[in-house]
Amino acid sequence: MELLADPWTLAMAVLAVAILGLAKGGFAGLGALATPLLALALPPVTAAALLLPVLLVQDVVSVWSYRKTWDGWVIGWMLPGALVGVALGTGLAAVVPEEKLLVLLGAITLAFGLYRLWLERGGRIVAPSNSPGWVGTLFGVATGFTSQIAHAGGPPFQMWVTPRRLPHQVFVGTSSLTFAAINWMKVPSYAALGSFNWTVLQAAALLAPLAIATTLAGVWLIRRMDPARFYSLIYLLMIALGLRLIWQGF
């Protein structure tokens, strides 16, 4: 409990876990806010290490909830690239300035969200993207890399998958399975760096009930959402996320 003894740290941890829960429940992209938020109260490395076990718990809930709605073709093309991205992130973590990465990721995310909203303005129907699978592998590299560095893999994933216009629960299920696999890819590097000490694991265990509850809340909300409004909401969240990442980076 000593890691969460400070009220400010506890408040940021609760807020970060709640955001992750909603993201895992289906509000894709929100999760990228969690690590920068918790880093306001803890060193960034400690914040990322604390949130990884929480993510693994939430993955169990989200994967089980969407176990019947996912796209194996998308996952199959993205995961090999994600593995390469995680490896690159592990090797380059010491030399990649996280703040510059967040600014770049934020700018791309903001531009993409604005572009997609402009394309679909006034309820226009945009033809789904049919980009080849190898493009998804490249986006998988970016997803794995940014996820390893700052648990911020959502935006690259969305940039390739949202234009495909999957049914909204299939989109969420595909995201859930993809990031569950990526999070397990990250475990060896965190363990090798000694990030999973007893204090971190104890704090993560204390946050686990909240992690489960907020993920279930996200699932409940997504299943009651109007599918026609789902992607518009995702693009709006991407715009907000892009602005927040840019602000955090600066």
Wavefront OBJ file of the C-alpha trace (Angstrom):
o trace
v 0.000 0.000 0.000
v 3.006 2.305 0.427
v 3.042 3.240 -3.270
v -0.559 4.484 -2.998
v -0.256 6.015 0.478
v -0.109 9.561 -0.871
v -3.670 10.868 -1.578
v -2.612 12.548 -4.844
v -0.981 9.360 -6.126
v -4.013 7.314 -5.120
v -6.384 9.730 -6.878
v -4.339 9.654 -10.099
v -4.090 5.854 -9.938
v -7.855 5.485 -9.496
v -8.522 7.884 -12.390
v -5.969 6.154 -14.648
v -7.422 2.698 -13.918
v -10.966 3.961 -14.523
v -9.902 5.387 -17.897
v -8.203 2.105 -18.790
v -11.341 0.206 -17.808
v -13.533 2.270 -20.116
v -10.945 1.856 -22.886
v -10.838 -1.907 -22.416
v -14.616 -2.000 -22.308
v -14.746 -0.513 -25.787
v -13.936 3.205 -25.762
v -10.810 2.615 -27.792
v -7.957 5.101 -27.567
v -8.747 6.431 -24.120
v -6.164 4.098 -22.607
v -3.308 6.180 -24.008
v -4.184 8.879 -21.474
v -3.627 6.640 -18.456
v 0.174 6.465 -18.289
v 0.746 10.225 -18.809
v -1.917 10.889 -16.180
v -0.375 8.583 -13.578
v 3.054 9.986 -14.454
v 1.872 13.256 -12.897
v 2.202 11.503 -9.536
v 4.817 8.779 -10.136
v 7.990 8.424 -12.185
v 6.986 7.419 -15.749
v 8.716 4.027 -15.535
v 6.945 3.207 -12.261
v 3.617 4.409 -13.660
v 3.946 2.170 -16.709
v 5.010 -0.814 -14.571
v 2.062 -0.338 -12.210
v -0.463 -0.173 -15.040
v 0.728 -3.265 -16.941
v -0.605 -5.819 -14.375
v -3.827 -3.796 -14.250
v -4.080 -4.048 -18.040
v -3.557 -7.815 -17.895
v -6.466 -8.146 -15.457
v -8.668 -5.959 -17.632
v -7.703 -7.955 -20.729
v -9.238 -11.076 -19.192
v -12.566 -9.278 -18.724
v -12.624 -7.622 -22.155
v -11.504 -10.732 -24.080
v -14.135 -12.843 -22.341
v -16.814 -10.209 -22.981
v -16.054 -9.996 -26.712
v -14.887 -13.578 -27.276
v -17.468 -14.109 -30.049
v -16.957 -10.838 -31.929
v -13.502 -10.316 -33.416
v -11.776 -10.254 -36.797
v -9.038 -12.868 -37.089
v -7.724 -11.467 -40.388
v -6.929 -8.096 -38.811
v -5.343 -9.692 -35.733
v -3.302 -12.104 -37.834
v -1.727 -9.312 -39.850
v -1.129 -6.907 -36.944
v 0.410 -9.156 -34.287
v 3.655 -10.090 -36.131
v 4.355 -6.382 -36.610
v 3.403 -5.671 -33.000
v 5.986 -8.207 -31.803
v 8.661 -6.375 -33.807
v 7.437 -3.057 -32.406
v 7.603 -4.270 -28.806
v 11.149 -5.515 -29.401
v 12.136 -2.152 -30.909
v 10.521 -0.315 -28.022
v 12.425 -2.458 -25.536
v 15.748 -1.823 -27.259
v 15.229 1.887 -27.868
v 13.460 2.850 -24.635
v 16.616 4.402 -23.218
v 17.297 6.604 -26.276
v 13.782 7.593 -27.432
v 12.623 10.793 -25.665
v 9.107 9.873 -24.523
v 7.906 13.490 -24.648
v 8.860 13.813 -28.341
v 7.161 10.512 -29.118
v 3.975 11.730 -27.408
v 3.979 15.004 -29.374
v 4.421 13.160 -32.688
v 1.797 10.544 -31.820
v -0.580 13.256 -30.624
v -0.203 15.306 -33.814
v -0.844 12.280 -36.039
v -3.822 11.196 -33.923
v -5.336 14.691 -33.986
v -4.918 14.995 -37.759
v -6.406 11.548 -38.382
v -9.452 12.179 -36.171
v -10.157 15.524 -37.863
v -9.698 14.007 -41.326
v -12.112 11.133 -40.676
v -14.746 13.435 -39.181
v -14.442 15.702 -42.231
v -14.852 12.726 -44.599
v -17.985 11.581 -42.767
v -19.457 15.042 -42.158
v -23.217 15.317 -42.416
v -23.690 11.570 -42.107
v -21.887 10.796 -45.371
v -21.192 7.107 -45.951
v -17.533 6.495 -46.710
v -16.543 3.258 -48.429
v -14.653 0.930 -46.073
v -10.912 0.730 -46.565
v -9.593 -2.403 -48.234
v -5.889 -1.769 -47.700
v -3.787 -4.948 -47.903
v -2.723 -6.916 -44.849
v 0.942 -5.927 -45.046
v -0.110 -2.331 -44.335
v -1.668 -3.638 -41.124
v 1.634 -5.274 -40.225
v 3.381 -1.901 -40.531
v 0.756 -0.311 -38.311
v 1.267 -3.271 -35.990
v 4.935 -2.269 -35.611
v 3.865 1.258 -34.628
v 1.228 -0.146 -32.274
v 3.689 -2.427 -30.494
v 6.358 0.278 -30.291
v 4.142 2.982 -28.787
v 2.500 0.454 -26.489
v 5.878 -0.666 -25.147
v 7.130 2.887 -24.622
v 4.033 4.470 -23.058
v 1.040 2.032 -23.190
v -0.171 4.251 -26.066
v -0.743 1.717 -28.838
v -4.378 2.667 -29.439
v -3.944 5.432 -32.055
v -1.844 3.423 -34.579
v -4.273 0.504 -34.230
v -7.242 2.802 -34.863
v -5.630 4.445 -37.882
v -5.614 1.142 -39.745
v -8.683 -0.572 -38.320
v -11.326 2.185 -38.022
v -11.423 2.905 -41.800
v -12.318 -0.764 -42.336
v -15.721 0.007 -40.767
v -16.095 -3.235 -38.839
v -19.329 -3.700 -36.868
v -18.703 -1.777 -33.673
v -18.611 -4.794 -31.355
v -16.297 -6.633 -33.782
v -14.017 -3.595 -33.744
v -13.937 -3.633 -29.927
v -13.404 -7.404 -29.777
v -10.567 -7.188 -32.294
v -8.958 -4.412 -30.264
v -9.365 -6.434 -27.050
v -7.651 -9.550 -28.403
v -4.899 -7.606 -30.149
v -3.911 -5.625 -27.071
v -4.244 -8.604 -24.748
v -1.597 -10.355 -26.865
v 0.594 -7.224 -27.029
v 0.451 -6.729 -23.266
v 1.730 -10.254 -22.689
v 4.520 -9.574 -25.212
v 5.604 -6.686 -22.962
v 5.807 -8.705 -19.745
v 9.317 -10.216 -20.311
v 10.944 -6.820 -20.886
v 9.310 -5.286 -17.800
v 10.348 -8.297 -15.740
v 13.907 -8.163 -17.080
v 14.166 -4.496 -16.148
v 13.102 -5.306 -12.581
v 10.004 -3.130 -12.850
v 7.721 -5.670 -11.179
v 8.910 -5.273 -7.589
v 6.731 -6.188 -4.610
v 5.553 -2.605 -4.033
v 4.335 -2.246 -7.616
v 2.603 -5.645 -7.657
v 0.922 -4.982 -4.306
v -0.438 -1.650 -5.542
v -1.656 -3.283 -8.776
v -3.464 -5.980 -6.765
v -5.241 -3.326 -4.717
v -6.418 -1.649 -7.909
v -7.607 -4.905 -9.530
v -11.254 -4.769 -8.295
v -11.619 -1.254 -9.711
v -10.011 -2.421 -12.943
v -12.590 -5.200 -13.329
v -15.558 -2.989 -12.400
v -14.669 -0.189 -14.821
v -14.035 -2.630 -17.683
v -17.464 -4.193 -17.147
v -18.952 -0.688 -17.087
v -17.325 0.055 -20.448
v -18.672 -3.198 -21.933
v -22.172 -2.364 -20.640
v -22.082 1.090 -22.212
v -20.736 -0.079 -25.589
v -23.404 -2.762 -25.948
v -26.105 -0.126 -25.498
v -24.585 2.417 -27.850
v -26.097 3.269 -31.217
v -23.750 1.615 -33.760
v -24.224 4.554 -36.150
v -22.672 6.906 -33.615
v -19.836 4.645 -32.491
v -17.218 5.701 -35.037
v -18.044 9.397 -34.714
v -17.424 9.056 -30.978
v -14.135 7.243 -31.623
v -12.941 10.053 -33.905
v -13.912 12.693 -31.355
v -12.007 10.763 -28.691
v -9.005 10.616 -31.017
v -9.085 14.402 -31.449
v -9.225 14.902 -27.679
v -6.506 12.305 -27.180
v -4.275 13.920 -29.805
v -4.546 17.300 -28.089
v -3.843 15.722 -24.688
v -0.766 13.835 -25.934
v 0.632 16.991 -27.537
v 0.062 18.910 -24.300
v 1.652 16.135 -22.235
v 4.642 15.967 -24.587
v 5.304 19.692 -24.291
l 1 2 3 4 5 6 7 8 9 10 11 12 13 14 15 16 17 18 19 20 21 22 23 24 25 26 27 28 29 30 31 32 33 34 35 36 37 38 39 40 41 42 43 44 45 46 47 48 49 50 51 52 53 54 55 56 57 58 59 60 61 62 63 64 65 66 67 68 69 70 71 72 73 74 75 76 77 78 79 80 81 82 83 84 85 86 87 88 89 90 91 92 93 94 95 96 97 98 99 100 101 102 103 104 105 106 107 108 109 110 111 112 113 114 115 116 117 118 119 120 121 122 123 124 125 126 127 128 129 130 131 132 133 134 135 136 137 138 139 140 141 142 143 144 145 146 147 148 149 150 151 152 153 154 155 156 157 158 159 160 161 162 163 164 165 166 167 168 169 170 171 172 173 174 175 176 177 178 179 180 181 182 183 184 185 186 187 188 189 190 191 192 193 194 195 196 197 198 199 200 201 202 203 204 205 206 207 208 209 210 211 212 213 214 215 216 217 218 219 220 221 222 223 224 225 226 227 228 229 230 231 232 233 234 235 236 237 238 239 240 241 242 243 244 245 246 247 248 249 250
